């Protein structure tokens, strides 16, 4: 079961693709909001939403929002999701945020993440304010009617609760060991 709205951000210390270890506390310190997205390399849903996730990171990073992707997939079963492949993908795609490796899958389990991509948005006090999808149309950005994460970010940055705090999570299953 995933975190309930209002739950505190789950502490973690994970290795980024640059080799540095980043904690949830370091990521969110002094930020107006923190977005944690469980992700991976191989999932077609992640690949479809990836450009929009990158754009959100570039748009909201300067507005005081921290973003991080976390990959918890089993690299034995899915070699495309291995740490060396994460490094390549982050570099190729120009990720403007950390891409963290949850090697033992403990962070994904603590969050109750089940899909990739799966979004968790926390406010400045570290409370979960939105959980769900990036938007309502992974296949075609021109057919998006509901920009769920963007709308939730705007609400949180304005000091309000998002109108919609949870949406269905659409994506590949987390590949458990």
N, C-alpha and C positions, 0 to 999 in steps of 0.2 A: 504494500500500500504506500502510495507516495505521500510526501509531506502535506499536511493540512495548511490551508491558508491561515496566516498568522504565526506559523511555526518559525523558529529562529533558523538562520543560516547554519548549515551543518559544517562543523570544523573539518578541515582537511589540510594536508600537506602533500602536494603532488609535484612530480617532475614535469617541467615545461619542455617544449621542443628545443629550447636553447640550453638545456641541461641544468638550469636553476630550479630549485624547489620553491614553489609558491604556496602560501597558505591562504585559506579563505579570509583570515583576518587581514593579511597584507593586501589582498586583492580589493577588499571592500573598505579599508580604512580611509576615512575622509571623503567617501563617495556618496553621491545623492541616491544611487541605486546600483545594484549588482545583478548582472544577468549570468546565470550558469546554464549552459546548454550541453546536454549529453549528446555526443556526436560521434562520428567515426569517418573513415575514408571511403569505404566501399558502398554504403547504403545509397540507393538511388534517390530516396527522399531527401537525405542530407545534401546530396549533390544538387538536387533541384532547388533547394532553399539556400544553398551556400552563398550565392551572390548576394541575396537579400540579408543574410546574417552578417556578411562582411560590410555591407552598406550601413546597416544599423549600427555596427561597431564604430564605423568611421563618423557617422552622424552624431551619435550620442556619447561617444568617448569624450569629445571636447566639452560636453554639457555635464560632465561629472558622473558618467555611468561607466562602471567597470564591466567588461565582458570576459568570459572564459569559456572555452569549449573543453569538455572532458570526454576522453575516449576510454571506455571500460571494456571494450570487446576483447574476447579471447583471441590473441594473435596466432595461436597454434591452429585453430580451426579457420581463422580468417587472416592470413598473412598480410593482406593489404592494409590491415589495421594495426600492424606492428609499430613499435616506437620508431624504428628507422623510416618507415613509410609515412608516419605522422610528420616527421621532420621535413621530408620531401614535400608533402602536400601543403604544409603551412608556408613553406618558402615559395612554392609554385603559385599558390593562390594569394600570397601576400597578406596573410592574416594580420589584422591590426590589433590582435588580442592574443593572450596565451592559449596554447593548445596543450592541455594537461593529460598525463597518462595515469589512469587509475588501474595500475597493474594488477592489484589483488582484488579489484572490483568492490572494495569495501565502501567507497564513496557512493557509487551507484546504488548499492544496497541501502545505505543510510538515507539517501534521498528518496528511495523507492522508485527510481527511474526504471522504466521498462522499454522505452523506445528511443530511437535516434531519428531525427532530433527531438529532444524533449526539453522544454524551456522552464526555468525557475527564475522568477524576478523578485528580488528582495529590495526593500526600501532602505533609506539611510540608517534606520535603526536595526537593520538586519532581519526584518520580518518578511515572510513570504507574502507577496501581494498578488502574484499571477503565476499560474502553472498551466502549461498546455503547448500549443503549436505556435509557429511563427506567424502564420496567417492562414486564410481559409482555402488557398489554392496552390498547392506545391508545384503543379505541372506548368502553370502559365501565369507569370506575374501580371499580365494584362487582364486576367480574369479574377483578380483578388477583389473581394467585396468587403472583407473584414480584416483589417491590419491589426490583429489581436495584440501582438507584442508591442508594436508601435503605440497603439492606443493605451495600453497598460503603462508603458513608459511615460507617456505624456501625463497621464493621471498622477502617477507617483511623483514625477518631477514638479507637479503643481500642488503636491501635498494632499491629494485626494486618493480615495480607494478607486481602483479601476471599476468601471461599469460592469465589465465581465472579468471575473477573477479566475475562472477556469474554463478551458476549452478542451475538446477531445484531442488526444495526442495521436498524431498520424505519423507512421514511420516504420522502420524495421525494428524488430525486437533486439534488445541488448543481447549480445552473444555470450552467454554465461559459460564458465569453465565447468 
